[in-house]
């Protein structure tokens, strides 16, 4: 795909995923770090994640300290805003955060 990685990271889909993470964290009783609390990076050609190079990070500070991360493709990030990948992405993030909560108890 010829889409510039910054276009994907700054896309409506990426911003909506970030918003979902913040809303979910609040729903689960998690405290996120002060800015940056949720952010994206991109795997370069030298990285191992070429099939899913968009890397989402969350910085959780309470009730546990962790930096859960998730890898997505361009199509997954851009598809979030259209509803194509929304349920799958939300499920992936929710399951990971809930697993961290269970481990913390």
C-alpha positions as CSV (number, residue, x, y, z in Angstrom):
1,X,0.0,0.0,0.0
2,X,1.3,3.4,-0.9
3,X,-0.3,5.3,2.0
4,X,2.3,7.3,3.9
5,X,2.6,6.0,7.5
6,X,2.1,9.4,9.0
7,X,-1.3,9.7,7.1
8,X,-2.3,6.4,8.8
9,X,-1.1,7.4,12.3
10,X,-3.0,10.8,11.9
11,X,-6.1,9.3,10.3
12,X,-9.6,9.4,11.6
13,X,-9.4,5.6,12.3
14,X,-6.2,6.0,14.4
15,X,-7.7,8.9,16.4
16,X,-10.9,6.9,17.0
17,X,-8.9,4.0,18.3
18,X,-7.0,6.3,20.7
19,X,-10.4,7.7,21.9
20,X,-11.7,4.1,22.4
21,X,-8.6,3.3,24.5
22,X,-9.2,6.3,26.7
23,X,-12.9,5.5,27.1
24,X,-12.2,1.8,27.8
25,X,-9.5,2.6,30.4
26,X,-12.0,4.9,32.2
27,X,-14.7,2.2,32.0
28,X,-12.3,-0.4,33.5
29,X,-11.1,1.9,36.2
30,X,-7.6,2.3,34.8
31,X,-5.6,5.5,35.1
32,X,-3.5,6.4,32.0
33,X,-0.3,8.4,32.3
34,X,-0.2,12.1,31.6
35,X,0.5,12.8,27.9
36,X,1.4,10.8,26.1
37,X,-1.1,8.3,27.4
38,X,-1.9,6.6,24.1
39,X,0.4,6.9,21.0
40,X,1.4,5.3,17.7
41,X,4.7,4.3,16.3
42,X,5.6,2.7,13.0
43,X,7.9,-0.3,12.4
44,X,10.5,0.4,9.8
45,X,11.7,-2.0,7.2
46,X,14.3,-3.4,9.6
47,X,11.6,-4.3,12.1
48,X,10.0,-7.7,12.6
49,X,6.5,-6.5,12.2
50,X,6.3,-5.7,8.6
51,X,2.9,-7.4,8.1
52,X,1.4,-5.2,10.8
53,X,3.7,-2.2,11.2
54,X,1.4,0.2,13.1
55,X,2.2,0.0,16.8
56,X,-0.3,1.3,19.4
57,X,0.9,1.9,22.9
58,X,-1.0,2.7,26.1
59,X,0.6,3.9,29.3
60,X,-1.3,2.6,32.3
61,X,-0.3,3.8,35.8
62,X,-3.0,2.5,38.1
63,X,-4.1,0.0,39.4
64,X,-1.0,-1.5,37.8
65,X,2.0,-0.1,35.8
66,X,2.1,-1.4,32.3
67,X,2.5,-0.4,28.7
68,X,0.3,-2.7,26.7
69,X,1.0,-2.5,23.0
70,X,-0.8,-3.7,19.9
71,X,0.2,-4.2,16.2
72,X,-2.1,-3.4,13.3
73,X,-2.0,-3.2,9.6
74,X,-2.8,-0.1,7.6
75,X,-6.1,-1.6,6.5
76,X,-7.1,-2.4,10.1
77,X,-6.4,1.2,11.3
78,X,-8.1,2.8,8.3
79,X,-11.0,0.3,8.5
80,X,-11.8,1.3,12.1
81,X,-13.4,4.6,11.0
82,X,-15.6,2.8,8.5
83,X,-16.7,0.1,10.9
84,X,-14.9,-2.7,9.0
85,X,-12.4,-3.5,11.7
86,X,-14.0,-1.7,14.7
87,X,-15.3,-4.8,16.6
88,X,-12.1,-6.8,16.1
89,X,-9.8,-4.0,17.3
90,X,-12.0,-3.2,20.3
91,X,-12.1,-6.9,21.2
92,X,-8.3,-7.2,21.0
93,X,-7.7,-4.2,23.2
94,X,-10.4,-5.0,25.7
95,X,-9.2,-8.6,26.1
96,X,-5.6,-7.5,26.7
97,X,-6.6,-4.8,29.3
98,X,-9.0,-7.1,31.1
99,X,-6.2,-9.8,31.2
100,X,-3.9,-7.2,32.9
101,X,-6.6,-6.4,35.4
102,X,-7.1,-10.1,36.3
103,X,-3.3,-10.6,36.7
104,X,-3.2,-7.5,39.0
105,X,-5.9,-8.9,41.4
